[in-house]
Amino acid sequence: MNFDYNFGNDYYKYLGKEGLKCTKYKIMAPEQSQKQQPGMEYLMTPQPIFDNPNYKGSGKLQGKVAIITGGDSGLGRAATIAFVKEGAKVVIPYYNEHKDAKETKEYIERLGGECLLLSGDITDKNFCQYIVNETLKKFNKIDVLVNNAGVQYQQDCLENISDEQFDRTLKVNLYGMFYLTKKVLPHLKSGASIINLTSVTTFYGDPQLIDYVTTKGGIVGFTRALARNLATKNIRVNAISPGFFWTPLQPACWVKEKIPSLGADAAMGRGAMPYELAPTFVFLASNDSSYVTGQVLHNNGGQIMG
């Protein structure tokens, strides 16, 4: 049963399992779901907007080489496009989203950029070493590492999280980041940047994403500790904490009924498109953030403040 509440000028609806949701917000997408994890961007309706045509690069990353895990789609794709516009050459390790990866590469090449696609599982240490080897073979150096790839599964309670799911979530979100960072680190020089993706769910504890929140909290700790460890080498380590962005992670995780209400918790009353996060990646990858390390930058439309 649904119930309506009126708090001043705001209207909310109680939706049972969906909880109390603001009804005065911009719906980004209709009900939809995908059965595979990770999700596929080409199957989404509407298609995520990953490039802002008004964003003009100014050479902030000219000559740099960046590895962006999961750069084939979602927030990773948006970061990749912005990096290319700023003059970077990019390497995209991805799992099995071959169609999305091919489309991203073609888009990059139309922009005049260079892109190397590498398909595999970042939970495999050998694949992480392969990423480093192929990057050095192709571009001779590594300047930026973006640990963006991740998985997310919705479960109503702890008892529903299987050992297999818990293991997979930790291995993709934490082990993959650890393995790849460890392989990349010997090749980073002064001025290099590592950017890790955490989540707004870390800071309010989403009750249906217990294992995911566990990993994203771990990423915050990893970021802060590694930043202090590498500070004297002038290698910066920071994290980005997105709120709701319309990416393949959403339909691949949530029940279809929840999709239209995602983003309702934000003070701005809407979710966001991937291109809106791209400049934050550029800032942390470039010399504009030369005195920023160990920080978590929050991009969530006011969902969490402080």
N, C-alpha and C positions, 0 to 999 in steps of 0.2 A: 504494500500500500504506500502511496506517495502522500507527502504532507508539504504544504507551502508555509513559509515563514516570511514575515516582512520586518526587517531590521532597518528602520530609517528609510533611506532611499534604495537599499539593496534588497533583492529578492532571492530567497534560497529555497531549494526543494530537497526534502529527505528522500533518498532513492534506495533505501534498504542497504544492500551491500556496498553500494556506491557512496554511501554517507551523505553528508550535508554539502550540497554543491550550489554555487552561485549560478543563477539562471540568466543574469544579465552579462553575458560575455560573448565574444565572437567565436562561434563554432568553426574550427579549422577543417574538420573532416567528418564525413558520415561514418556510420558503423561499418567496420571491416575488420578482418583478422587474417593472419597468415599462420600456417601450421609449422613452417620451418623456422629454425633459429640458426644463424641470423636471418632477418627479413630481407626481402628484395625490394629495392626502391622502384623498379620499373612496374611493379604490381600495385603501387599505392595510388589512391584517389583522394584528393588531388595530388599531383606530383609535387614533392618538396621543391621549394625555390632555393637553389644552392648558390646562385650567382647574382650579385647586384650589378646591373649594367652601368650604374652610376659610380661604382667603385673603380677608381683609376689608380693603378700602381705608380709608385714613385721611386722604385729601386731599393726599397728598404731591405730586401733579401737578395739583392743582385749577386750572383755568383755562388750563393749558398746551396747546399745539398740537404734536403730534408727527407727523412723517413717518416711516413704517416700511416700507422696501422689502421686498417679499416677505412682508408682514404677513398675507397671505391664508391661510397654512398654516405648519406646522412651528414653528420657534422664533419666527418673526415673528408668527405668530398668538398664541402664548402671551404674548409681550411686549405685543401689542396689547390683549389682554383685561385683563392686569394694569394697563396704563396707563389703560384706561377705568375700571376699578374705583377707580383713584386720582384720577379726576376729569379726565383728559385727553381732548381731542378728537383723533381720529386720522385720518390720511390714509394710504391703503394703495395705493402703486403696485405693480402686479403684472404678470406677462407675459401668460399665456393661461389661467390656472387659474380660469376663470369660475365654475364650480360651487363650488369651495372659497371663492372670494372672496365669493360671494353668501351662503354659509352663515355665514361670519365676520361679515359685515355684519348679518345677521339676529340673530346671537347678541349682538352689541354693542348692537343696538337693544333687545333684550329686557332688557339690563342698564340701559337708560336712557341709553346713550351715543350719541354722534354719530360717524359714519364717512363718509369720502369715498373711493370706489373709483376708481382711475385705471389703465386697462389700456394697456400699451405696453412698449417695449424701452428699458431704462435705458442701453444702449450708444449710444442716439441722443440727442445733445445737445439737440435740439429737444424731445424728450419730457421731458427733465430740466427744461428751462425751462417746459414746460407744467405739470409737477407743481408748481413754485413758483408760477406764475401762478394756477392753480386753488386752491391752498391759501390764498393771500392773498385771493383773491376770496371764498372760502367762510368763512374764519376770521380774516382780517386780520393774521395774524402767524405766525411759526414759532419755537418754543422748543427743540425737540428733533429731531435727525435721527438715525435708526438705519439704517445701511447694512448690511442683513442679506441681501439677495438674492445668490444665487450658484449656480454650476453645478459639478459634479464628475463626472469620468469615470474609470473604472478601466481601466488599461492595464498589462500585465505588464512592459513595457520601454520605454525612450525611443523606440526605432525604431518602435513601434506608435502613437506620438502623431502624428497627422497635423498638417500646418500649419494646416488648418482648425480642428481641435479646439483646438490651442494658442492660436490667434487668438481663438476664441470664449471660452475660459476666461479669458484675460487681459482681454478686453473687458468681459465681464459682471462679473467679480470685482474688477477694478482700475479700468478706464476708467469703468464705471458709477458707482462710488464717487467717483472724481475729478470727473466731470462734475456729478453732483448736488450734491456738497459745495460745489463752486465756485459753482453757481447759488444755493444756499441761503445761503451765507456772508454776503452783503451784508445779509441780513434778520435775522441773529441779533444779539441784544443781550446785554449783560452778564448772566451767569448761565445762558446757553444751554449745551446739552450735545450733543456729537456722539459717537455710539457706533458702533464698527465691529466687524464679526464676523470674527475670524480663526479658527484651528482648532488643536487639540492636535497635528494632523499636522505643523504648522510646527516643533514642538519635538522631534519624533523622526524626521521625514522619512519618511513612508509611501512605500515603494518602488513602489507601484502608483498613486500619485497625484502624479506628478512635477510636472505643470503646475499642478495645484490647489495643492500645497504652495508652489510658486513664487509664486502670487498671494497666498496667505495670509501668507507671509513679507513680501511687499511691503506688506500691510495693516498689519503691525506697525510697519514703518519709517515708513509714512505717518502712522500714529497718533502716534508719538513726535515726529516732526518738526513736525507740525501743532500738537500740544499746546504745544510750546515757542514756536511762532510766534504762537499766540493767547493765551498765558497772561496777558499784561498787559491783554488785553481782557476777562479773566474769562470766556472761553469755553473750557469744558473738553472735551478730546478723549481718549477712552479706548477700549479694546477688550475684547472678551470672547472667550475661547478655550475653546469647548466640546469635550468629549470626544464619545463616542458618545451621541447622542440619537435617539430613534425619530421620524424625520421623513421626508417624501417624498424627500429627498436620497438616502436609503439604498437603497430598492428601485430608484430610477432610475439608480443608479450601479453597484452591486455585482452580480456574478453571484449567482443565487438561492441557491447552496449556501453562500455566505458569510454570509447574513443571520442565521441562528441563532447564529453565533459572535461577532457584533459586540458589543462591550462586554466581552468576556472578558479583555482586557488590563488593565482597571481593578482597582485594589487592592480595591475594594468588591465585585468579582465580578459586576457587572451594568452594563447600560446605563441610560439615564435617559429619562424622559418630558419633553416640552417644558415642562410647567408648573413643573418643578424649576429651570429657568433663569430663569423670569420675574422673580423678585425681584431678580436681579442687574441686569437691565435697569432696573428701577424705581430701585434704588440709584444707578446711574450717571446716570439722568435727573433725579433729584431733588436737593434741597439737602442731603440726607444725605451726599453725596459732594462737598461744596463745596471741599474741599482735595485732591481726587483728580484728577490729570490726567497724561496720558502713560503710563498704566498698562495692563497686560494682566491681567485677572482670569481665573483658571483654574478652570473647573468641569468636572472630568473623572473624578471618583470615585477619584482617586489614580493615574491612569494615568501622569501625569507629575508629579513633585514638585520644588519648588524655585523 
